[in-house]
């Protein structure tokens, strides 16, 4: 009945065939277009998401760190920097970053200092006079004084400590990354070096930085197969090693021959010992400027062998903060 109805309506069986053919073709074409459009939109969304995720971790300056300076540097600060650059070719009242032009200084302050702490310029400066040491904001004045000390710390660590890594062993070469503000701050103005609750360790655990490391068989951290070492010393040794493991997210064999831990076959052990000595140096020379927070391995490494927030190389750092050429190969 229905077939005869459509035959009569459309003027014959052949017309009914073509009518049905056109309807089915239109439906299939429409469905295909919808599927293609849906997949294209999903792919575009995924690409945008991947780009955002990559942007979170990629930077031409930093290892595994990215900051969007326009989010915290104010328009007033940009105008003040432009006015300063027009007034002075060379920066004024400099104690550590000597020899930089105003443009070089502004670039470093934007990308490394503001970028590393994620703060506006007036966190450490008067926008009316960047060179001033005294103005009405006492908190910012104190921040500027502290920043100078920490710039000296960065200079010391890159020149006197990281520069020595290449000479420790011929089996391993350093990555070339350099310490800068973001290495320790990682986007936080006042970083907390030790967490209040330490998983797997006593909350009051700290590294043994009061006694000088000799890195010999008699050293505090060489306790294997020694009858003269107390169980308390052995436990403390294990706590130090656990802290180092968790700070870099590695196992014991990253630094040790698991068949004989006191041996030195694994080149990373030389680096670890050198970094412990560096931590001792920081504690001895810069404790007050760090608010008497004793250095920790987590302070820089924060779960990675190459610290996130470190500068990728000396090429992205100002000359006063990296080894001078004659020291670079030592």
C-alpha positions as CSV (number, residue, x, y, z in Angstrom):
1,X,0.0,0.0,0.0
2,X,2.7,2.5,1.0
3,X,4.8,1.5,-2.1
4,X,1.9,2.1,-4.5
5,X,1.2,5.4,-2.7
6,X,4.7,6.7,-3.4
7,X,4.6,5.3,-7.0
8,X,1.4,7.2,-7.7
9,X,2.7,10.3,-5.9
10,X,6.1,10.4,-7.7
11,X,4.9,9.1,-11.0
12,X,6.4,5.7,-11.2
13,X,8.7,3.1,-9.6
14,X,11.9,4.6,-11.2
15,X,11.2,8.0,-9.7
16,X,10.7,6.4,-6.3
17,X,14.2,4.8,-6.6
18,X,15.9,8.0,-7.4
19,X,14.1,9.8,-4.6
20,X,15.2,7.2,-2.1
21,X,18.8,7.2,-3.5
22,X,19.0,11.0,-3.1
23,X,17.7,10.9,0.4
24,X,20.2,8.2,1.5
25,X,23.1,10.0,-0.2
26,X,22.3,13.2,1.5
27,X,22.1,11.5,4.9
28,X,25.4,9.8,4.4
29,X,27.1,12.9,3.1
30,X,25.8,14.9,6.1
31,X,26.9,12.3,8.5
32,X,30.4,12.2,7.0
33,X,30.7,15.9,7.1
34,X,29.6,15.9,10.8
35,X,32.2,13.2,11.7
36,X,35.0,15.0,9.8
37,X,34.1,18.3,11.4
38,X,33.9,16.7,14.9
39,X,37.3,15.0,14.5
40,X,38.9,18.3,13.2
41,X,37.5,20.2,16.2
42,X,38.8,17.5,18.6
43,X,42.2,17.6,17.0
44,X,42.3,21.4,17.2
45,X,41.4,21.3,20.8
46,X,44.0,18.6,21.5
47,X,46.7,20.7,19.6
48,X,45.8,23.8,21.7
49,X,45.9,21.7,24.9
50,X,49.3,20.2,23.9
51,X,50.6,23.7,23.1
52,X,49.5,25.0,26.5
53,X,51.0,22.0,28.3
54,X,54.3,22.5,26.4
55,X,54.3,26.1,27.2
56,X,54.1,25.3,30.9
57,X,57.4,23.4,30.8
58,X,59.4,24.9,27.9
59,X,61.4,28.1,27.8
60,X,64.4,29.4,25.9
61,X,65.9,30.5,29.2
62,X,64.9,27.9,31.8
63,X,65.0,24.1,32.3
64,X,61.4,23.0,33.0
65,X,60.1,26.4,34.0
66,X,58.0,29.0,32.3
67,X,56.6,32.3,33.5
68,X,54.4,34.9,31.8
69,X,55.8,38.1,33.0
70,X,52.9,40.2,31.9
71,X,50.8,38.6,34.5
72,X,52.7,40.3,37.4
73,X,54.7,43.1,35.9
74,X,52.4,46.2,35.9
75,X,52.1,48.7,33.1
76,X,53.4,51.4,35.5
77,X,56.6,49.3,35.9
78,X,57.1,49.0,32.2
79,X,56.7,52.7,31.7
80,X,59.2,53.3,34.6
81,X,61.7,51.0,33.0
82,X,61.4,52.7,29.6
83,X,61.9,56.1,31.3
84,X,65.0,54.8,33.1
85,X,66.4,53.4,29.9
86,X,66.0,56.7,28.1
87,X,67.6,58.6,31.0
88,X,70.6,56.3,31.6
89,X,72.7,54.2,29.1
90,X,74.4,52.5,32.0
91,X,72.7,51.4,35.2
92,X,73.4,53.3,38.4
93,X,74.3,52.1,41.9
94,X,75.3,48.6,40.9
95,X,77.2,46.2,43.3
96,X,77.1,42.8,41.6
97,X,75.8,43.1,38.1
98,X,78.6,45.4,37.0
99,X,79.2,46.2,33.3
100,X,75.6,45.8,32.1
101,X,73.9,48.4,29.9
102,X,70.5,49.6,31.1
103,X,68.8,47.4,28.4
104,X,70.7,44.4,29.5
105,X,69.9,45.0,33.1
106,X,66.2,45.5,32.3
107,X,66.1,42.2,30.3
108,X,67.8,40.3,33.2
109,X,65.4,41.8,35.8
110,X,62.3,41.0,33.8
111,X,63.2,37.5,32.8
112,X,65.3,36.2,35.7
113,X,64.4,38.2,38.8
114,X,60.8,39.1,38.3
115,X,60.4,36.0,36.2
116,X,62.0,33.7,38.8
117,X,60.0,35.1,41.8
118,X,57.0,36.1,39.8
119,X,56.8,39.6,41.4
120,X,56.4,43.1,40.2
121,X,59.4,45.5,40.0
122,X,58.3,47.4,43.0
123,X,58.8,44.3,45.1
124,X,62.5,45.4,45.3
125,X,62.6,48.9,43.7
126,X,61.1,52.4,43.7
127,X,59.5,52.9,40.3
128,X,60.5,56.6,40.6
129,X,64.2,55.7,40.9
130,X,65.3,52.1,40.3
131,X,68.8,53.0,41.6
132,X,67.6,54.2,45.0
133,X,68.5,52.4,48.2
134,X,66.3,54.4,50.4
135,X,62.6,55.4,49.8
136,X,59.4,55.2,51.7
137,X,58.8,51.5,51.3
138,X,60.9,49.8,54.0
139,X,59.8,46.3,53.0
140,X,60.9,46.8,49.4
141,X,64.1,48.3,50.6
142,X,64.8,45.2,52.6
143,X,63.9,43.0,49.6
144,X,66.5,44.9,47.5
145,X,69.2,44.4,50.1
146,X,68.4,40.7,50.2
147,X,68.3,40.4,46.4
148,X,71.9,41.9,46.2
149,X,73.1,39.3,48.7
150,X,71.4,36.5,46.7
151,X,72.9,37.7,43.5
152,X,76.3,37.4,45.1
153,X,75.3,33.9,46.1
154,X,74.4,33.0,42.5
155,X,77.7,34.4,41.4
156,X,79.6,32.4,44.0
157,X,77.8,29.1,43.2
158,X,78.1,29.4,39.4
159,X,81.7,30.6,39.4
160,X,83.3,28.7,42.3
161,X,81.2,25.5,42.5
162,X,79.4,24.6,39.2
163,X,82.5,25.5,37.3
164,X,84.3,22.7,39.1
165,X,81.9,19.9,38.0
166,X,83.7,19.2,34.7
167,X,87.0,18.5,36.5
168,X,85.6,16.1,39.1
169,X,85.6,13.0,36.8
170,X,86.3,12.3,33.2
171,X,83.4,9.9,33.0
172,X,80.7,12.5,33.2
173,X,80.2,16.1,32.0
174,X,77.8,18.6,33.5
175,X,74.7,19.7,31.6
176,X,75.9,23.3,31.6
177,X,72.8,24.6,33.3
178,X,73.4,27.5,35.7
179,X,71.9,28.6,39.0
180,X,69.6,31.6,38.8
181,X,66.7,33.1,40.9
182,X,64.1,30.6,39.6
183,X,66.3,27.6,40.6
184,X,65.4,28.0,44.2
185,X,62.4,30.3,44.1
186,X,60.6,28.6,41.3
187,X,57.9,31.3,41.1
188,X,57.6,31.9,44.8
189,X,58.9,35.1,46.4
190,X,59.6,33.5,49.8
191,X,60.4,29.8,49.2
192,X,60.2,27.3,52.1
193,X,63.4,25.2,51.9
194,X,62.2,22.4,54.2
195,X,58.6,21.2,54.4
196,X,56.9,21.1,57.8
197,X,56.0,17.5,57.2
198,X,58.7,15.4,55.7
199,X,57.4,12.1,54.3
200,X,59.7,9.2,55.4
201,X,61.9,11.4,57.6
202,X,61.7,13.0,61.0
203,X,60.3,16.5,60.5
204,X,63.4,18.0,62.2
205,X,65.8,16.2,59.9
206,X,68.5,18.4,58.4
207,X,71.7,17.7,56.4
208,X,74.9,17.4,58.4
209,X,76.4,20.7,57.4
210,X,78.0,21.8,60.6
211,X,81.0,19.4,60.2
212,X,83.3,19.7,57.2
213,X,83.0,16.8,54.7
214,X,86.3,15.2,53.8
215,X,84.7,12.6,51.4
216,X,87.1,10.0,52.6
217,X,86.7,6.6,54.2
218,X,86.6,8.3,57.6
219,X,83.8,10.7,56.5
220,X,80.5,10.8,58.4
221,X,78.6,9.4,55.3
222,X,80.9,6.4,54.7
223,X,79.5,4.0,57.2
224,X,79.4,0.6,55.4
225,X,81.0,-2.4,57.1
226,X,82.5,-0.3,59.9
227,X,82.3,-1.6,63.4
228,X,83.3,1.8,64.9
229,X,80.1,3.4,63.6
230,X,77.0,3.4,65.9
231,X,73.6,2.3,64.8
232,X,72.4,5.9,65.2
233,X,75.0,7.1,62.8
234,X,74.0,4.4,60.3
235,X,70.3,5.5,60.6
236,X,71.3,9.1,60.1
237,X,73.3,8.1,57.0
238,X,70.2,6.3,55.6
239,X,68.1,9.4,56.2
240,X,70.6,11.6,54.4
241,X,70.6,9.2,51.4
242,X,66.8,9.0,51.4
243,X,66.6,12.8,51.3
244,X,68.9,12.9,48.4
245,X,67.0,10.2,46.5
246,X,63.7,11.8,47.0
247,X,65.0,15.3,46.2
248,X,66.2,14.1,42.7
249,X,63.7,11.3,42.3
250,X,66.4,8.7,41.8
251,X,67.4,5.4,43.3
252,X,70.6,4.5,45.1
253,X,72.4,3.3,42.0
254,X,72.2,6.8,40.5
255,X,75.3,7.5,42.6
256,X,76.4,4.1,44.0
257,X,77.7,0.7,43.0
258,X,75.1,-1.4,44.7
259,X,77.6,-4.2,45.3
260,X,79.9,-1.9,47.3
261,X,78.5,1.4,48.3
262,X,81.8,3.0,49.5
263,X,83.4,2.7,46.0
264,X,83.5,5.5,43.5
265,X,82.8,3.8,40.2
266,X,79.6,5.8,39.5
267,X,80.5,9.3,38.3
268,X,77.4,11.0,39.8
269,X,78.8,10.2,43.3
270,X,81.5,12.9,42.7
271,X,78.8,15.4,41.8
272,X,76.7,14.5,44.9
273,X,79.7,14.9,47.2
274,X,80.6,18.3,45.6
275,X,77.0,19.5,46.0
276,X,77.0,18.6,49.7
277,X,80.1,20.7,50.1
278,X,78.4,23.5,48.2
279,X,75.4,23.2,50.5
280,X,77.8,23.5,53.4
281,X,79.3,26.6,51.9
282,X,75.8,28.2,51.5
283,X,75.0,27.5,55.1
284,X,78.3,28.9,56.3
285,X,78.2,32.0,54.2
286,X,74.6,32.9,53.5
287,X,72.5,31.5,56.4
288,X,71.2,34.8,57.6
289,X,70.1,36.0,54.2
290,X,68.1,32.7,53.9
291,X,66.2,33.4,57.1
292,X,68.4,30.7,58.8
293,X,66.8,28.0,56.7
294,X,69.4,25.4,56.2
295,X,69.9,24.4,52.6
296,X,68.4,21.2,51.4
297,X,68.8,19.2,48.2
298,X,65.1,19.7,47.4
299,X,65.7,23.5,47.5
300,X,67.1,23.3,44.0
301,X,66.4,19.9,42.6
302,X,62.7,19.5,43.6
303,X,62.4,16.1,42.2
304,X,64.7,16.4,39.1
305,X,68.3,15.6,38.5
306,X,68.8,18.8,36.5
307,X,67.0,21.4,38.6
308,X,63.9,22.9,37.2
309,X,64.2,26.7,37.0
310,X,67.9,26.5,36.3
311,X,69.2,28.6,33.3
312,X,69.8,26.4,30.3
313,X,73.4,27.6,29.8
314,X,75.8,30.5,30.5
315,X,74.6,32.0,27.2
316,X,71.3,33.2,28.7
317,X,73.0,34.6,31.9
318,X,74.7,38.0,32.4
319,X,78.5,37.7,32.4
320,X,78.9,38.8,36.1
321,X,76.9,35.7,37.3
322,X,78.8,32.9,35.4
323,X,82.4,31.7,35.2
324,X,84.7,34.1,33.4
325,X,86.3,32.5,30.3
326,X,89.6,31.5,31.9
327,X,87.7,29.7,34.7
328,X,85.2,27.9,32.5
329,X,87.4,24.9,31.7
330,X,88.8,24.3,35.1
